[in-house]
Amino acid sequence: MNLEDARKRIESAVTQYGQHAAPAIDLVMAEVRSDLGAGAFNELIDEFDLELMYNITPMESDHSSS
């Protein structure tokens, strides 16, 4: 999965399901988190305002602070 595919899938879910798109978006975001990491995950949350609209919260950074 790349960011462009993720964007298209999120847009499609929002178009198809509207305010009920959270389960479909969760699936996309799980794939993004697995394939691309927290940075890409958080970028999509900001870009699509997923925290406000669908209660999908940003992740902590991939990098440890130790």
N, CA, C and O atoms as CSV, one atom per row, in Angstrom:
chain,resi,resn,atom,element,x,y,z
A,1,MET,N,N,0.853,-1.175,0.000
A,1,MET,CA,C,0.000,0.000,0.000
A,1,MET,C,C,0.894,1.232,0.000
A,1,MET,O,O,1.916,1.279,0.685
A,2,ASN,N,N,0.490,2.229,-0.783
A,2,ASN,CA,C,1.188,3.510,-0.742
A,2,ASN,C,C,0.180,4.597,-0.356
A,2,ASN,O,O,-1.022,4.341,-0.279
A,3,LEU,N,N,0.679,5.799,-0.119
A,3,LEU,CA,C,-0.196,6.881,0.347
A,3,LEU,C,C,-1.294,7.220,-0.659
A,3,LEU,O,O,-2.430,7.495,-0.273
A,4,GLU,N,N,-0.959,7.200,-1.930
A,4,GLU,CA,C,-1.958,7.544,-2.951
A,4,GLU,C,C,-3.100,6.526,-2.955
A,4,GLU,O,O,-4.268,6.904,-3.041
A,5,ASP,N,N,-2.768,5.245,-2.861
A,5,ASP,CA,C,-3.814,4.215,-2.785
A,5,ASP,C,C,-4.667,4.392,-1.534
A,5,ASP,O,O,-5.890,4.256,-1.579
A,6,ALA,N,N,-4.014,4.695,-0.427
A,6,ALA,CA,C,-4.740,4.902,0.829
A,6,ALA,C,C,-5.699,6.078,0.702
A,6,ALA,O,O,-6.847,5.995,1.139
A,7,ARG,N,N,-5.237,7.169,0.107
A,7,ARG,CA,C,-6.107,8.344,-0.077
A,7,ARG,C,C,-7.343,7.979,-0.907
A,7,ARG,O,O,-8.466,8.346,-0.561
A,8,LYS,N,N,-7.119,7.258,-1.994
A,8,LYS,CA,C,-8.240,6.869,-2.862
A,8,LYS,C,C,-9.227,5.983,-2.118
A,8,LYS,O,O,-10.440,6.143,-2.258
A,9,ARG,N,N,-8.709,5.046,-1.327
A,9,ARG,CA,C,-9.584,4.139,-0.590
A,9,ARG,C,C,-10.360,4.871,0.493
A,9,ARG,O,O,-11.531,4.568,0.721
A,10,ILE,N,N,-9.734,5.823,1.160
A,10,ILE,CA,C,-10.436,6.617,2.179
A,10,ILE,C,C,-11.518,7.465,1.517
A,10,ILE,O,O,-12.653,7.506,1.991
A,11,GLU,N,N,-11.169,8.139,0.428
A,11,GLU,CA,C,-12.161,8.956,-0.289
A,11,GLU,C,C,-13.337,8.104,-0.746
A,11,GLU,O,O,-14.488,8.531,-0.649
A,12,SER,N,N,-13.059,6.914,-1.240
A,12,SER,CA,C,-14.106,6.016,-1.691
A,12,SER,C,C,-15.017,5.611,-0.529
A,12,SER,O,O,-16.239,5.597,-0.671
A,13,ALA,N,N,-14.422,5.285,0.613
A,13,ALA,CA,C,-15.216,4.901,1.788
A,13,ALA,C,C,-16.097,6.048,2.254
A,13,ALA,O,O,-17.264,5.841,2.585
A,14,VAL,N,N,-15.545,7.258,2.283
A,14,VAL,CA,C,-16.323,8.430,2.710
A,14,VAL,C,C,-17.471,8.676,1.739
A,14,VAL,O,O,-18.590,8.967,2.160
A,15,THR,N,N,-17.198,8.559,0.439
A,15,THR,CA,C,-18.235,8.751,-0.573
A,15,THR,C,C,-19.326,7.694,-0.441
A,15,THR,O,O,-20.515,8.003,-0.516
A,16,GLN,N,N,-18.914,6.453,-0.246
A,16,GLN,CA,C,-19.867,5.347,-0.203
A,16,GLN,C,C,-20.655,5.290,1.103
A,16,GLN,O,O,-21.862,5.046,1.088
A,17,TYR,N,N,-19.976,5.515,2.242
A,17,TYR,CA,C,-20.614,5.288,3.542
A,17,TYR,C,C,-20.868,6.550,4.358
A,17,TYR,O,O,-21.563,6.493,5.372
A,18,GLY,N,N,-20.317,7.695,3.933
A,18,GLY,CA,C,-20.543,8.939,4.659
A,18,GLY,C,C,-20.103,8.845,6.104
A,18,GLY,O,O,-18.986,8.419,6.399
A,19,GLN,N,N,-20.986,9.243,7.002
A,19,GLN,CA,C,-20.639,9.269,8.424
A,19,GLN,C,C,-20.454,7.868,9.020
A,19,GLN,O,O,-19.993,7.735,10.153
A,20,HIS,N,N,-20.804,6.840,8.273
A,20,HIS,CA,C,-20.659,5.456,8.736
A,20,HIS,C,C,-19.439,4.770,8.126
A,20,HIS,O,O,-19.370,3.541,8.093
A,21,ALA,N,N,-18.491,5.546,7.652
A,21,ALA,CA,C,-17.320,5.007,6.957
A,21,ALA,C,C,-16.217,4.519,7.888
A,21,ALA,O,O,-15.250,3.916,7.423
A,22,ALA,N,N,-16.337,4.765,9.188
A,22,ALA,CA,C,-15.251,4.440,10.119
A,22,ALA,C,C,-14.739,3.003,10.002
A,22,ALA,O,O,-13.523,2.817,9.958
A,23,PRO,N,N,-15.596,1.975,9.950
A,23,PRO,CA,C,-15.041,0.606,9.848
A,23,PRO,C,C,-14.195,0.395,8.586
A,23,PRO,O,O,-13.147,-0.249,8.648
A,24,ALA,N,N,-14.635,0.924,7.457
A,24,ALA,CA,C,-13.871,0.782,6.216
A,24,ALA,C,C,-12.562,1.571,6.307
A,24,ALA,O,O,-11.519,1.098,5.855
A,25,ILE,N,N,-12.615,2.755,6.884
A,25,ILE,CA,C,-11.408,3.574,7.033
A,25,ILE,C,C,-10.441,2.903,8.004
A,25,ILE,O,O,-9.229,2.940,7.794
A,26,ASP,N,N,-10.964,2.296,9.057
A,26,ASP,CA,C,-10.102,1.579,10.009
A,26,ASP,C,C,-9.283,0.502,9.306
A,26,ASP,O,O,-8.103,0.325,9.608
A,27,LEU,N,N,-9.899,-0.214,8.376
A,27,LEU,CA,C,-9.182,-1.256,7.640
A,27,LEU,C,C,-8.041,-0.658,6.813
A,27,LEU,O,O,-6.929,-1.186,6.804
A,28,VAL,N,N,-8.324,0.440,6.124
A,28,VAL,CA,C,-7.294,1.113,5.333
A,28,VAL,C,C,-6.172,1.602,6.242
A,28,VAL,O,O,-4.992,1.434,5.932
A,29,MET,N,N,-6.547,2.207,7.365
A,29,MET,CA,C,-5.553,2.780,8.271
A,29,MET,C,C,-4.688,1.693,8.917
A,29,MET,O,O,-3.508,1.924,9.180
A,30,ALA,N,N,-5.254,0.523,9.173
A,30,ALA,CA,C,-4.463,-0.581,9.717
A,30,ALA,C,C,-3.396,-1.004,8.708
A,30,ALA,O,O,-2.258,-1.296,9.075
A,31,GLU,N,N,-3.780,-1.031,7.441
A,31,GLU,CA,C,-2.819,-1.369,6.389
A,31,GLU,C,C,-1.738,-0.296,6.266
A,31,GLU,O,O,-0.558,-0.612,6.111
A,32,VAL,N,N,-2.143,0.972,6.335
A,32,VAL,CA,C,-1.188,2.083,6.272
A,32,VAL,C,C,-0.201,1.981,7.426
A,32,VAL,O,O,1.007,2.112,7.231
A,33,ARG,N,N,-0.714,1.748,8.619
A,33,ARG,CA,C,0.145,1.649,9.810
A,33,ARG,C,C,1.151,0.515,9.633
A,33,ARG,O,O,2.331,0.675,9.947
A,34,SER,N,N,0.695,-0.609,9.140
A,34,SER,CA,C,1.557,-1.777,8.958
A,34,SER,C,C,2.599,-1.546,7.859
A,34,SER,O,O,3.778,-1.851,8.042
A,35,ASP,N,N,2.160,-1.009,6.723
A,35,ASP,CA,C,3.040,-0.865,5.563
A,35,ASP,C,C,3.913,0.385,5.599
A,35,ASP,O,O,5.067,0.347,5.172
A,36,LEU,N,N,3.371,1.491,6.105
A,36,LEU,CA,C,4.049,2.786,5.973
A,36,LEU,C,C,4.449,3.435,7.292
A,36,LEU,O,O,5.248,4.371,7.298
A,37,GLY,N,N,3.909,2.955,8.409
A,37,GLY,CA,C,4.298,3.481,9.711
A,37,GLY,C,C,3.432,4.623,10.223
A,37,GLY,O,O,2.483,5.063,9.574
A,38,ALA,N,N,3.798,5.081,11.412
A,38,ALA,CA,C,3.017,6.093,12.125
A,38,ALA,C,C,2.988,7.440,11.409
A,38,ALA,O,O,1.975,8.139,11.451
A,39,GLY,N,N,4.077,7.809,10.757
A,39,GLY,CA,C,4.124,9.109,10.083
A,39,GLY,C,C,3.059,9.222,9.009
A,39,GLY,O,O,2.337,10.217,8.949
A,40,ALA,N,N,2.958,8.208,8.160
A,40,ALA,CA,C,1.950,8.202,7.096
A,40,ALA,C,C,0.548,8.103,7.688
A,40,ALA,O,O,-0.381,8.758,7.216
A,41,PHE,N,N,0.402,7.284,8.718
A,41,PHE,CA,C,-0.877,7.126,9.406
A,41,PHE,C,C,-1.370,8.480,9.910
A,41,PHE,O,O,-2.513,8.864,9.663
A,42,ASN,N,N,-0.495,9.202,10.620
A,42,ASN,CA,C,-0.864,10.500,11.176
A,42,ASN,C,C,-1.106,11.542,10.091
A,42,ASN,O,O,-1.966,12.411,10.238
A,43,GLU,N,N,-0.354,11.455,9.014
A,43,GLU,CA,C,-0.539,12.384,7.892
A,43,GLU,C,C,-1.957,12.253,7.319
A,43,GLU,O,O,-2.612,13.255,7.034
A,44,LEU,N,N,-2.418,11.024,7.154
A,44,LEU,CA,C,-3.768,10.804,6.620
A,44,LEU,C,C,-4.843,11.242,7.615
A,44,LEU,O,O,-5.893,11.742,7.209
A,45,ILE,N,N,-4.596,11.062,8.887
A,45,ILE,CA,C,-5.554,11.532,9.896
A,45,ILE,C,C,-5.720,13.041,9.783
A,45,ILE,O,O,-6.839,13.553,9.797
A,46,ASP,N,N,-4.601,13.749,9.671
A,46,ASP,CA,C,-4.658,15.207,9.530
A,46,ASP,C,C,-5.318,15.614,8.215
A,46,ASP,O,O,-6.178,16.494,8.186
A,47,GLU,N,N,-4.909,14.967,7.138
A,47,GLU,CA,C,-5.392,15.337,5.810
A,47,GLU,C,C,-6.911,15.190,5.679
A,47,GLU,O,O,-7.576,16.047,5.097
A,48,PHE,N,N,-7.449,14.108,6.219
A,48,PHE,CA,C,-8.884,13.836,6.089
A,48,PHE,C,C,-9.684,14.179,7.340
A,48,PHE,O,O,-10.882,13.902,7.402
A,49,ASP,N,N,-9.032,14.783,8.341
A,49,ASP,CA,C,-9.683,15.160,9.597
A,49,ASP,C,C,-10.390,13.951,10.232
A,49,ASP,O,O,-11.514,14.060,10.720
A,50,LEU,N,N,-9.716,12.814,10.215
A,50,LEU,CA,C,-10.318,11.565,10.673
A,50,LEU,C,C,-10.559,11.540,12.174
A,50,LEU,O,O,-11.464,10.851,12.645
A,51,GLU,N,N,-9.758,12.284,12.928
A,51,GLU,CA,C,-9.960,12.295,14.382
A,51,GLU,C,C,-11.298,12.936,14.717
A,51,GLU,O,O,-12.056,12.403,15.528
A,52,LEU,N,N,-11.591,14.062,14.107
A,52,LEU,CA,C,-12.844,14.752,14.377
A,52,LEU,C,C,-14.044,14.023,13.774
A,52,LEU,O,O,-15.075,13.863,14.427
A,53,MET,N,N,-13.900,13.587,12.531
A,53,MET,CA,C,-15.030,12.993,11.820
A,53,MET,C,C,-15.351,11.559,12.249
A,53,MET,O,O,-16.518,11.177,12.337
A,54,TYR,N,N,-14.299,10.765,12.517
A,54,TYR,CA,C,-14.496,9.330,12.750
A,54,TYR,C,C,-13.847,8.824,14.027
A,54,TYR,O,O,-13.803,7.617,14.265
A,55,ASN,N,N,-13.340,9.737,14.851
A,55,ASN,CA,C,-12.728,9.375,16.132
A,55,ASN,C,C,-11.553,8.405,15.962
A,55,ASN,O,O,-11.343,7.523,16.795
A,56,ILE,N,N,-10.795,8.573,14.884
A,56,ILE,CA,C,-9.582,7.783,14.660
A,56,ILE,C,C,-8.414,8.659,15.101
A,56,ILE,O,O,-8.146,9.700,14.501
A,57,THR,N,N,-7.727,8.233,16.147
A,57,THR,CA,C,-6.722,9.089,16.773
A,57,THR,C,C,-5.325,8.837,16.217
A,57,THR,O,O,-5.010,7.730,15.781
A,58,PRO,N,N,-4.486,9.886,16.238
A,58,PRO,CA,C,-3.103,9.752,15.761
A,58,PRO,C,C,-2.313,8.772,16.619
A,58,PRO,O,O,-2.661,8.508,17.770
A,59,MET,N,N,-1.252,8.243,16.040
A,59,MET,CA,C,-0.361,7.317,16.739
A,59,MET,C,C,0.832,8.070,17.309
A,59,MET,O,O,1.173,9.171,16.876
A,60,GLU,N,N,1.448,7.439,18.287
A,60,GLU,CA,C,2.737,7.915,18.763
A,60,GLU,C,C,3.760,7.707,17.656
A,60,GLU,O,O,3.521,6.925,16.736
A,61,SER,N,N,4.855,8.368,17.728
A,61,SER,CA,C,5.907,8.227,16.727
A,61,SER,C,C,6.444,6.804,16.682
A,61,SER,O,O,6.423,6.093,17.686
A,62,ASP,N,N,6.927,6.392,15.508
A,62,ASP,CA,C,7.574,5.091,15.347
A,62,ASP,C,C,8.912,5.044,16.101
A,62,ASP,O,O,9.385,3.968,16.469
A,63,HIS,N,N,9.495,6.179,16.318
A,63,HIS,CA,C,10.848,6.245,16.847
A,63,HIS,C,C,10.825,6.288,18.372
A,63,HIS,O,O,10.065,7.052,18.968
A,64,SER,N,N,11.653,5.475,18.989
A,64,SER,CA,C,11.741,5.503,20.449
A,64,SER,C,C,12.591,6.690,20.854
A,64,SER,O,O,13.453,7.143,20.100
A,65,SER,N,N,12.339,7.185,22.051
A,65,SER,CA,C,13.077,8.359,22.519
A,65,SER,C,C,14.230,7.954,23.436
A,65,SER,O,O,14.821,8.809,24.096
A,66,SER,N,N,14.549,6.682,23.482
A,66,SER,CA,C,15.619,6.229,24.370
A,66,SER,C,C,16.981,6.331,23.725
A,66,SER,O,O,17.986,5.987,24.346
